[in-house]
Amino acid sequence: MDSITLKELHQHTGKYARAAREQSFLITDRGHPVALLTAPVAADLVKSLPRQFSVNSAVVPKQPTGSEASVSAGRNER
């Protein structure tokens, strides 16, 4: 498993997202592990989602939202 920094992930998100089909990446921030980027396994994903979500709703919102509303909602949750 390769390790990449959060900055590298931000700069090359598409590259690493496509490469994650073949291998996993450990994401680090200032030398500390923060996330693991790996390809999803659909059967496991469906089992792990809460009942109110489906695979489609987890990936793409059913109602389009503006980015400003999404950012504001995320800030309010903190």
Distance bins in CASP14 RR format, pairs under 12 A and 6 or more apart:
PFRMAT RR
TARGET T0000
AUTHOR 0000-0000-0000
RMODE 2
METHOD distances of the structure
MODEL  1
1 19 0 0 0 0 0 1 0 0 0 0 0
1 20 0 0 0 0 0 1 0 0 0 0 0
1 22 0 0 0 0 0 1 0 0 0 0 0
1 23 1 0 0 1 0 0 0 0 0 0 0
1 24 1 0 1 0 0 0 0 0 0 0 0
1 25 1 0 0 1 0 0 0 0 0 0 0
1 26 1 0 1 0 0 0 0 0 0 0 0
1 27 0 0 0 0 0 1 0 0 0 0 0
1 28 0 0 0 0 0 1 0 0 0 0 0
1 33 0 0 0 0 0 1 0 0 0 0 0
1 36 0 0 0 0 1 0 0 0 0 0 0
1 37 0 0 0 0 1 0 0 0 0 0 0
1 38 0 0 0 0 1 0 0 0 0 0 0
2 8 0 0 0 0 0 1 0 0 0 0 0
2 9 0 0 0 0 0 1 0 0 0 0 0
2 16 0 0 0 0 1 0 0 0 0 0 0
2 19 0 0 0 0 1 0 0 0 0 0 0
2 20 0 0 0 0 0 1 0 0 0 0 0
2 22 0 0 0 0 0 1 0 0 0 0 0
2 23 1 0 0 1 0 0 0 0 0 0 0
2 24 0 0 0 0 1 0 0 0 0 0 0
2 25 1 0 1 0 0 0 0 0 0 0 0
2 26 1 0 0 1 0 0 0 0 0 0 0
2 27 0 0 0 0 0 1 0 0 0 0 0
2 28 0 0 0 0 0 1 0 0 0 0 0
2 36 0 0 0 0 0 1 0 0 0 0 0
2 37 0 0 0 0 1 0 0 0 0 0 0
2 38 0 0 0 0 0 1 0 0 0 0 0
3 9 0 0 0 0 0 1 0 0 0 0 0
3 16 0 0 0 0 0 1 0 0 0 0 0
3 23 0 0 0 0 0 1 0 0 0 0 0
3 24 0 0 0 0 0 1 0 0 0 0 0
3 25 1 0 0 1 0 0 0 0 0 0 0
3 26 1 0 1 0 0 0 0 0 0 0 0
3 27 1 0 0 1 0 0 0 0 0 0 0
3 28 1 0 1 0 0 0 0 0 0 0 0
3 29 0 0 0 0 0 1 0 0 0 0 0
3 31 0 0 0 0 1 0 0 0 0 0 0
3 32 0 0 0 0 0 1 0 0 0 0 0
3 33 0 0 0 0 1 0 0 0 0 0 0
3 34 0 0 0 0 0 1 0 0 0 0 0
3 35 0 0 0 0 0 1 0 0 0 0 0
3 36 0 0 0 0 0 1 0 0 0 0 0
3 37 0 0 0 0 0 1 0 0 0 0 0
4 10 0 0 0 0 0 1 0 0 0 0 0
4 11 0 0 0 0 1 0 0 0 0 0 0
4 12 0 0 0 0 1 0 0 0 0 0 0
4 13 0 0 0 0 0 1 0 0 0 0 0
4 15 0 0 0 0 1 0 0 0 0 0 0
4 16 1 0 0 1 0 0 0 0 0 0 0
4 17 0 0 0 0 0 1 0 0 0 0 0
4 19 0 0 0 0 1 0 0 0 0 0 0
4 20 0 0 0 0 0 1 0 0 0 0 0
4 23 0 0 0 0 0 1 0 0 0 0 0
4 24 0 0 0 0 0 1 0 0 0 0 0
4 25 1 0 1 0 0 0 0 0 0 0 0
4 26 1 0 0 1 0 0 0 0 0 0 0
4 27 1 0 0 1 0 0 0 0 0 0 0
4 28 1 0 0 1 0 0 0 0 0 0 0
4 29 0 0 0 0 0 1 0 0 0 0 0
4 31 0 0 0 0 0 1 0 0 0 0 0
4 33 0 0 0 0 0 1 0 0 0 0 0
4 34 0 0 0 0 0 1 0 0 0 0 0
4 35 0 0 0 0 0 1 0 0 0 0 0
4 36 0 0 0 0 0 1 0 0 0 0 0
4 37 0 0 0 0 1 0 0 0 0 0 0
5 11 0 0 0 0 1 0 0 0 0 0 0
5 12 0 0 0 0 0 1 0 0 0 0 0
5 16 0 0 0 0 0 1 0 0 0 0 0
5 25 0 0 0 0 0 1 0 0 0 0 0
5 26 0 0 0 0 0 1 0 0 0 0 0
5 27 1 0 0 1 0 0 0 0 0 0 0
5 28 1 0 1 0 0 0 0 0 0 0 0
5 29 1 0 0 1 0 0 0 0 0 0 0
5 30 0 0 0 0 1 0 0 0 0 0 0
5 31 1 0 0 1 0 0 0 0 0 0 0
5 32 0 0 0 0 0 1 0 0 0 0 0
5 33 0 0 0 0 0 1 0 0 0 0 0
5 34 0 0 0 0 1 0 0 0 0 0 0
5 35 0 0 0 0 0 1 0 0 0 0 0
6 12 0 0 0 0 0 1 0 0 0 0 0
6 13 0 0 0 0 0 1 0 0 0 0 0
6 16 0 0 0 0 0 1 0 0 0 0 0
6 25 0 0 0 0 0 1 0 0 0 0 0
6 26 0 0 0 0 0 1 0 0 0 0 0
6 27 1 0 1 0 0 0 0 0 0 0 0
6 28 1 0 0 1 0 0 0 0 0 0 0
6 29 1 0 1 0 0 0 0 0 0 0 0
6 30 0 0 0 0 1 0 0 0 0 0 0
6 31 0 0 0 0 1 0 0 0 0 0 0
6 32 0 0 0 0 1 0 0 0 0 0 0
6 33 0 0 0 0 0 1 0 0 0 0 0
6 34 1 0 0 1 0 0 0 0 0 0 0
6 35 0 0 0 0 1 0 0 0 0 0 0
6 37 0 0 0 0 0 1 0 0 0 0 0
7 13 0 0 0 0 0 1 0 0 0 0 0
7 16 0 0 0 0 0 1 0 0 0 0 0
7 27 0 0 0 0 0 1 0 0 0 0 0
7 28 0 0 0 0 1 0 0 0 0 0 0
7 29 0 0 0 0 1 0 0 0 0 0 0
7 30 0 0 0 0 1 0 0 0 0 0 0
7 31 0 0 0 0 0 1 0 0 0 0 0
7 34 0 0 0 0 0 1 0 0 0 0 0
8 14 0 0 0 0 0 1 0 0 0 0 0
8 15 0 0 0 0 1 0 0 0 0 0 0
8 16 1 0 0 1 0 0 0 0 0 0 0
8 19 0 0 0 0 0 1 0 0 0 0 0
8 25 0 0 0 0 1 0 0 0 0 0 0
8 26 0 0 0 0 0 1 0 0 0 0 0
8 27 0 0 0 0 1 0 0 0 0 0 0
8 28 0 0 0 0 1 0 0 0 0 0 0
8 29 0 0 0 0 0 1 0 0 0 0 0
8 37 0 0 0 0 0 1 0 0 0 0 0
9 15 0 0 0 0 1 0 0 0 0 0 0
9 16 1 0 1 0 0 0 0 0 0 0 0
9 17 0 0 0 0 1 0 0 0 0 0 0
9 19 0 0 0 0 0 1 0 0 0 0 0
9 20 0 0 0 0 0 1 0 0 0 0 0
9 25 1 0 0 1 0 0 0 0 0 0 0
9 26 0 0 0 0 0 1 0 0 0 0 0
9 27 1 0 1 0 0 0 0 0 0 0 0
9 28 0 0 0 0 1 0 0 0 0 0 0
9 29 0 0 0 0 1 0 0 0 0 0 0
9 34 0 0 0 0 1 0 0 0 0 0 0
9 35 0 0 0 0 1 0 0 0 0 0 0
9 36 0 0 0 0 0 1 0 0 0 0 0
9 37 1 0 0 1 0 0 0 0 0 0 0
10 16 0 0 0 0 1 0 0 0 0 0 0
10 17 0 0 0 0 0 1 0 0 0 0 0
10 27 0 0 0 0 0 1 0 0 0 0 0
10 29 0 0 0 0 0 1 0 0 0 0 0
12 18 0 0 0 0 1 0 0 0 0 0 0
12 19 0 0 0 0 1 0 0 0 0 0 0
12 20 0 0 0 0 0 1 0 0 0 0 0
12 25 0 0 0 0 0 1 0 0 0 0 0
12 37 0 0 0 0 0 1 0 0 0 0 0
13 19 0 0 0 0 0 1 0 0 0 0 0
13 20 0 0 0 0 0 1 0 0 0 0 0
13 25 0 0 0 0 0 1 0 0 0 0 0
13 27 0 0 0 0 0 1 0 0 0 0 0
13 37 0 0 0 0 1 0 0 0 0 0 0
14 20 0 0 0 0 1 0 0 0 0 0 0
14 21 0 0 0 0 0 1 0 0 0 0 0
14 25 0 0 0 0 0 1 0 0 0 0 0
14 37 0 0 0 0 0 1 0 0 0 0 0
15 21 0 0 0 0 0 1 0 0 0 0 0
15 25 0 0 0 0 0 1 0 0 0 0 0
15 37 0 0 0 0 0 1 0 0 0 0 0
16 22 0 0 0 0 0 1 0 0 0 0 0
16 23 0 0 0 0 1 0 0 0 0 0 0
16 24 0 0 0 0 0 1 0 0 0 0 0
16 25 1 0 1 0 0 0 0 0 0 0 0
16 26 0 0 0 0 0 1 0 0 0 0 0
16 27 0 0 0 0 1 0 0 0 0 0 0
16 35 0 0 0 0 0 1 0 0 0 0 0
16 36 0 0 0 0 0 1 0 0 0 0 0
16 37 1 0 0 1 0 0 0 0 0 0 0
16 38 0 0 0 0 0 1 0 0 0 0 0
16 39 0 0 0 0 0 1 0 0 0 0 0
17 25 0 0 0 0 1 0 0 0 0 0 0
17 27 0 0 0 0 0 1 0 0 0 0 0
17 37 1 0 0 1 0 0 0 0 0 0 0
17 38 0 0 0 0 0 1 0 0 0 0 0
17 39 0 0 0 0 1 0 0 0 0 0 0
17 40 0 0 0 0 0 1 0 0 0 0 0
18 25 0 0 0 0 0 1 0 0 0 0 0
18 37 0 0 0 0 0 1 0 0 0 0 0
18 39 0 0 0 0 0 1 0 0 0 0 0
19 25 1 0 0 1 0 0 0 0 0 0 0
19 37 0 0 0 0 1 0 0 0 0 0 0
19 38 0 0 0 0 0 1 0 0 0 0 0
19 39 0 0 0 0 1 0 0 0 0 0 0
20 26 0 0 0 0 0 1 0 0 0 0 0
20 27 0 0 0 0 0 1 0 0 0 0 0
20 35 0 0 0 0 0 1 0 0 0 0 0
20 36 0 0 0 0 1 0 0 0 0 0 0
20 37 1 0 1 0 0 0 0 0 0 0 0
20 38 1 0 1 0 0 0 0 0 0 0 0
20 39 1 0 1 0 0 0 0 0 0 0 0
20 40 0 0 0 0 1 0 0 0 0 0 0
21 37 0 0 0 0 0 1 0 0 0 0 0
21 38 0 0 0 0 1 0 0 0 0 0 0
21 39 1 0 1 0 0 0 0 0 0 0 0
21 40 0 0 0 0 0 1 0 0 0 0 0
21 41 0 0 0 0 0 1 0 0 0 0 0
22 37 0 0 0 0 0 1 0 0 0 0 0
22 38 0 0 0 0 0 1 0 0 0 0 0
22 39 1 0 0 1 0 0 0 0 0 0 0
23 36 0 0 0 0 0 1 0 0 0 0 0
23 37 0 0 0 0 1 0 0 0 0 0 0
23 38 0 0 0 0 1 0 0 0 0 0 0
23 39 0 0 0 0 1 0 0 0 0 0 0
24 35 0 0 0 0 0 1 0 0 0 0 0
24 36 1 0 0 1 0 0 0 0 0 0 0
24 37 1 0 0 1 0 0 0 0 0 0 0
24 38 1 0 1 0 0 0 0 0 0 0 0
24 39 1 0 0 1 0 0 0 0 0 0 0
24 40 0 0 0 0 0 1 0 0 0 0 0
25 33 0 0 0 0 0 1 0 0 0 0 0
25 34 0 0 0 0 0 1 0 0 0 0 0
25 35 0 0 0 0 1 0 0 0 0 0 0
25 36 1 0 0 1 0 0 0 0 0 0 0
25 37 1 0 1 0 0 0 0 0 0 0 0
25 38 1 0 0 1 0 0 0 0 0 0 0
25 39 0 0 0 0 0 1 0 0 0 0 0
26 32 0 0 0 0 0 1 0 0 0 0 0
26 33 1 0 1 0 0 0 0 0 0 0 0
26 34 0 0 0 0 1 0 0 0 0 0 0
26 35 1 0 0 1 0 0 0 0 0 0 0
26 36 1 0 1 0 0 0 0 0 0 0 0
26 37 0 0 0 0 1 0 0 0 0 0 0
26 38 0 0 0 0 1 0 0 0 0 0 0
27 33 1 0 0 1 0 0 0 0 0 0 0
27 34 1 0 1 0 0 0 0 0 0 0 0
27 35 1 0 1 0 0 0 0 0 0 0 0
27 36 1 0 0 1 0 0 0 0 0 0 0
27 37 1 0 1 0 0 0 0 0 0 0 0
27 38 0 0 0 0 0 1 0 0 0 0 0
28 34 1 0 0 1 0 0 0 0 0 0 0
28 35 0 0 0 0 1 0 0 0 0 0 0
28 36 0 0 0 0 0 1 0 0 0 0 0
28 37 0 0 0 0 0 1 0 0 0 0 0
29 35 0 0 0 0 1 0 0 0 0 0 0
38 44 0 0 0 0 0 1 0 0 0 0 0
38 45 0 0 0 0 0 1 0 0 0 0 0
39 45 0 0 0 0 0 1 0 0 0 0 0
40 46 0 0 0 0 1 0 0 0 0 0 0
40 47 0 0 0 0 0 1 0 0 0 0 0
40 48 0 0 0 0 1 0 0 0 0 0 0
40 49 0 0 0 0 0 1 0 0 0 0 0
40 55 0 0 0 0 1 0 0 0 0 0 0
40 58 0 0 0 0 1 0 0 0 0 0 0
40 59 0 0 0 0 1 0 0 0 0 0 0
41 47 0 0 0 0 1 0 0 0 0 0 0
41 48 0 0 0 0 1 0 0 0 0 0 0
41 55 0 0 0 0 0 1 0 0 0 0 0
42 48 0 0 0 0 0 1 0 0 0 0 0
42 49 0 0 0 0 0 1 0 0 0 0 0
42 54 0 0 0 0 0 1 0 0 0 0 0
42 55 1 0 0 1 0 0 0 0 0 0 0
42 56 0 0 0 0 0 1 0 0 0 0 0
42 58 0 0 0 0 0 1 0 0 0 0 0
42 59 0 0 0 0 0 1 0 0 0 0 0
43 49 0 0 0 0 0 1 0 0 0 0 0
43 55 0 0 0 0 0 1 0 0 0 0 0
44 55 0 0 0 0 0 1 0 0 0 0 0
45 53 0 0 0 0 1 0 0 0 0 0 0
45 54 0 0 0 0 0 1 0 0 0 0 0
45 55 1 0 0 1 0 0 0 0 0 0 0
45 56 0 0 0 0 0 1 0 0 0 0 0
45 58 1 0 0 1 0 0 0 0 0 0 0
45 59 0 0 0 0 1 0 0 0 0 0 0
46 53 0 0 0 0 1 0 0 0 0 0 0
46 54 1 0 0 1 0 0 0 0 0 0 0
46 55 1 0 1 0 0 0 0 0 0 0 0
46 56 0 0 0 0 0 1 0 0 0 0 0
46 57 0 0 0 0 0 1 0 0 0 0 0
46 58 0 0 0 0 1 0 0 0 0 0 0
46 59 0 0 0 0 0 1 0 0 0 0 0
47 53 0 0 0 0 0 1 0 0 0 0 0
47 55 0 0 0 0 0 1 0 0 0 0 0
48 55 0 0 0 0 0 1 0 0 0 0 0
48 58 0 0 0 0 1 0 0 0 0 0 0
49 55 1 0 0 1 0 0 0 0 0 0 0
49 56 0 0 0 0 0 1 0 0 0 0 0
49 57 0 0 0 0 1 0 0 0 0 0 0
49 58 1 0 1 0 0 0 0 0 0 0 0
49 59 0 0 0 0 0 1 0 0 0 0 0
50 57 0 0 0 0 0 1 0 0 0 0 0
50 58 0 0 0 0 1 0 0 0 0 0 0
51 57 0 0 0 0 0 1 0 0 0 0 0
52 58 0 0 0 0 0 1 0 0 0 0 0
52 62 0 0 0 0 0 1 0 0 0 0 0
53 59 0 0 0 0 1 0 0 0 0 0 0
53 60 0 0 0 0 0 1 0 0 0 0 0
53 61 0 0 0 0 0 1 0 0 0 0 0
53 62 0 0 0 0 0 1 0 0 0 0 0
54 60 0 0 0 0 0 1 0 0 0 0 0
54 61 0 0 0 0 0 1 0 0 0 0 0
54 62 0 0 0 0 1 0 0 0 0 0 0
56 62 0 0 0 0 1 0 0 0 0 0 0
57 63 0 0 0 0 0 1 0 0 0 0 0
61 67 0 0 0 0 0 1 0 0 0 0 0
61 69 0 0 0 0 0 1 0 0 0 0 0
61 70 0 0 0 0 1 0 0 0 0 0 0
61 73 0 0 0 0 0 1 0 0 0 0 0
63 69 0 0 0 0 0 1 0 0 0 0 0
63 70 0 0 0 0 0 1 0 0 0 0 0
64 70 0 0 0 0 0 1 0 0 0 0 0
65 71 0 0 0 0 0 1 0 0 0 0 0
65 72 0 0 0 0 0 1 0 0 0 0 0
65 73 0 0 0 0 1 0 0 0 0 0 0
65 74 0 0 0 0 0 1 0 0 0 0 0
66 72 0 0 0 0 1 0 0 0 0 0 0
66 73 0 0 0 0 0 1 0 0 0 0 0
67 73 0 0 0 0 0 1 0 0 0 0 0
67 74 0 0 0 0 0 1 0 0 0 0 0
68 74 0 0 0 0 0 1 0 0 0 0 0
68 75 0 0 0 0 0 1 0 0 0 0 0
69 75 0 0 0 0 0 1 0 0 0 0 0
69 76 0 0 0 0 0 1 0 0 0 0 0
70 76 0 0 0 0 0 1 0 0 0 0 0
70 77 0 0 0 0 0 1 0 0 0 0 0
71 77 0 0 0 0 0 1 0 0 0 0 0
71 78 0 0 0 0 0 1 0 0 0 0 0
72 78 0 0 0 0 0 1 0 0 0 0 0
END
